[in-house]
Amino acid sequence: MCFDAETGLLVRLVRYTDSPVGRLVTRTDYYEYREVAGVKSPSRWTVRWLSGRSAFELTEVQPNVPIAPARFSQPNL
């Protein structure tokens, strides 16, 4: 884990995973922290691994929003 020296916020997380072909590295970089319900949270992050990269960006965050129980029911097949 790498933290920003001024803010103390997480800016990078590196994980190592053993696999049959050797050690795999996954690196996640966090950007643009915003306050959400009193907690600083990254609004953008990028995940990089051996064969690719994914970028994520949150445009809106609504903490503790009620979710209808029907969303958790098993779908009709």
C-alpha positions in Angstrom: 0.0 0.0 0.0 1.2 3.5 -0.9 -0.3 6.5 0.9 -0.1 10.2 0.0 2.3 11.9 2.4 0.2 15.0 2.9 -3.3 13.6 3.1 -2.7 10.0 4.2 -5.1 8.7 1.6 -4.4 5.5 -0.3 -3.0 6.2 -3.8 -1.8 2.7 -4.8 -2.4 -0.9 -3.9 -0.2 -3.7 -5.2 -1.2 -7.3 -4.8 0.7 -10.4 -5.6 -0.9 -13.7 -6.4 0.8 -17.1 -6.9 -0.3 -19.0 -10.0 0.8 -22.1 -11.8 2.8 -19.9 -14.2 4.4 -17.7 -11.5 3.6 -14.7 -9.4 1.0 -12.3 -10.9 0.9 -8.6 -10.0 -2.2 -6.5 -9.8 -1.8 -2.7 -9.3 -4.7 -0.4 -8.4 -4.1 3.4 -8.6 -6.7 5.7 -6.9 -7.5 9.3 -8.0 -9.7 12.3 -7.2 -10.9 11.6 -3.7 -14.3 13.2 -2.8 -16.1 13.4 0.4 -19.2 11.2 0.5 -21.3 11.3 3.7 -18.3 12.5 5.6 -15.9 9.9 4.3 -13.2 10.5 1.6 -13.6 8.1 -1.2 -11.9 7.8 -4.6 -14.1 8.7 -7.6 -11.6 7.2 -10.2 -9.3 4.3 -10.1 -7.3 2.2 -12.6 -6.5 -1.5 -12.2 -3.6 -2.9 -14.1 -2.5 -6.5 -14.4 -0.3 -8.7 -16.6 -2.5 -8.6 -19.7 -4.7 -5.6 -19.4 -6.1 -2.5 -17.7 -9.5 -1.3 -16.6 -10.5 2.2 -15.6 -13.4 3.0 -13.4 -15.1 6.4 -12.6 -18.0 7.1 -10.3 -20.1 10.1 -11.4 -22.6 9.9 -8.5 -22.6 8.1 -5.1 -25.6 7.7 -2.8 -24.7 6.0 0.4 -27.2 4.0 2.5 -29.9 4.2 -0.2 -32.8 1.8 0.6 -33.0 -1.2 -1.7 -36.2 -3.0 -2.3 -36.2 -6.6 -1.1 -37.4 -7.7 -4.5 -33.9 -6.9 -5.9 -32.5 -9.7 -3.9 -35.1 -12.4 -4.8 -34.2 -15.2 -7.2 -35.2 -14.4 -10.8 -38.0 -16.3 -12.5 -36.6 -18.6 -15.2 
